[in-house]
Amino acid sequence: MADILVLYYSRYGATAAMAQQVARGIGEVDGMQARLRTVPAVSTVCEATEDSIPEQGSPYATLDDLRECAGLALGSPTRFGNMAAPLKYFIDTTGSLWLGAELAGKPAALFTSTSSLHGGQETTLLSMMLPLLHHGMLLVGIPYSETDLLHTEAGGTPYGASHLAGTDSDKPLTDAEQRLCRALGRHLAETAAKLAA
Ligand SMILES: Cc1cc2nc3c(=O)[nH]c(=O)nc-3n(C[C@H](O)[C@H](O)[C@H](O)COP(=O)(O)O)c2cc1C
């Protein structure tokens, strides 16, 4: 089995719910399994550090998770139309992988959650692509053969999966959003399998 790393940050649980669906899509592809990892929150107190193992949810990601994966699904809630600082903070620790081009040629896909419908889903997904392109990763989106893209009234973009979480960040994923998350995971895993063949 090859692992696809599903690496996400989630404050209120919406992006975590998306990660579960992306992981399901990955698991639908022969020979592929999801490895779910998160990152700790960033503290405003310089000296504060999280326990090395979180109390609940996915384990924290390490550079070895990135090194070992056959592909990457990266998920973040929107923060002012951009990815959240904890995820960016982790990505900013990947300089050694970048120097060694260790992620070059691996496929990657993105997912995000916003409170408002026009609050920056596409800009967040595009901003998340930039560091991955510096790493030489190959970006996988969602093709319009996934017809939910044409009809969704919540999240779902060709640039990656997305979710409209609402002002209280508590809206559940719609059926279409769930299908698009799974489609993203499936396309990513299929691409990784083709590249490995
Ligand atoms: C500092 C901050 C900035 C945010 N910026 C945006 C924004 O630009 N657009 C938007 O629609 N939602 C914005 N939100 C709402 C979050 O995106 C929302 O809480 C998140 O999608 C919920 O995902 P989660 O449950 O995975 O944390 C912001 C939230 C915070 C705390």
The ligand as a MOL file (V3000), in Angstrom:
LIG
                    3D

  0  0  0     0  0            999 V3000
M  V30 BEGIN CTAB
M  V30 COUNTS 31 33 0 0 0
M  V30 BEGIN ATOM
M  V30 1 C -9.1090 35.2090 11.7820 0
M  V30 2 C -10.1660 34.5790 10.9200 0
M  V30 3 C -10.2800 34.9690 9.6040 0
M  V30 4 C -11.2830 34.4160 8.7910 0
M  V30 5 N -11.3780 34.8370 7.4940 0
M  V30 6 C -12.3960 34.3830 6.7430 0
M  V30 7 C -12.5590 34.8580 5.4000 0
M  V30 8 O -11.7490 35.6020 4.8590 0
M  V30 9 N -13.6190 34.3960 4.7130 0
M  V30 10 C -14.5520 33.5480 5.2480 0
M  V30 11 O -15.5150 33.2180 4.5840 0
M  V30 12 N -14.3780 33.0400 6.4910 0
M  V30 13 C -13.3320 33.4490 7.2480 0
M  V30 14 N -13.1720 32.9480 8.5130 0
M  V30 15 C -14.0360 31.8600 8.9860 0
M  V30 16 C -13.3290 30.5080 8.8920 0
M  V30 17 O -12.8720 30.2520 7.5820 0
M  V30 18 C -14.2420 29.3790 9.3710 0
M  V30 19 O -14.3550 29.4920 10.7660 0
M  V30 20 C -13.6790 28.0280 8.9640 0
M  V30 21 O -13.9090 27.8110 7.5860 0
M  V30 22 C -14.2630 26.8500 9.7210 0
M  V30 23 O -13.4150 25.7500 9.4520 0
M  V30 24 P -12.8850 24.8210 10.6280 0
M  V30 25 O -14.1210 24.3050 11.3070 0
M  V30 26 O -12.1160 23.7460 9.9480 0
M  V30 27 O -12.0350 25.6420 11.5500 0
M  V30 28 C -12.1690 33.4620 9.3210 0
M  V30 29 C -12.0120 33.0380 10.6550 0
M  V30 30 C -11.0250 33.5870 11.4490 0
M  V30 31 C -10.8890 33.1260 12.8860 0
M  V30 END ATOM
M  V30 BEGIN BOND
M  V30 1 1 1 2
M  V30 2 1 2 3
M  V30 3 2 2 30
M  V30 4 2 3 4
M  V30 5 1 4 5
M  V30 6 1 4 28
M  V30 7 2 5 6
M  V30 8 1 6 7
M  V30 9 1 6 13
M  V30 10 2 7 8
M  V30 11 1 7 9
M  V30 12 1 9 10
M  V30 13 2 10 11
M  V30 14 1 10 12
M  V30 15 2 12 13
M  V30 16 1 13 14
M  V30 17 1 14 15
M  V30 18 1 14 28
M  V30 19 1 15 16
M  V30 20 1 16 17
M  V30 21 1 16 18
M  V30 22 1 18 19
M  V30 23 1 18 20
M  V30 24 1 20 21
M  V30 25 1 20 22
M  V30 26 1 22 23
M  V30 27 1 23 24
M  V30 28 2 24 25
M  V30 29 1 24 26
M  V30 30 1 24 27
M  V30 31 2 28 29
M  V30 32 1 29 30
M  V30 33 1 30 31
M  V30 END BOND
M  V30 END CTAB
M  END
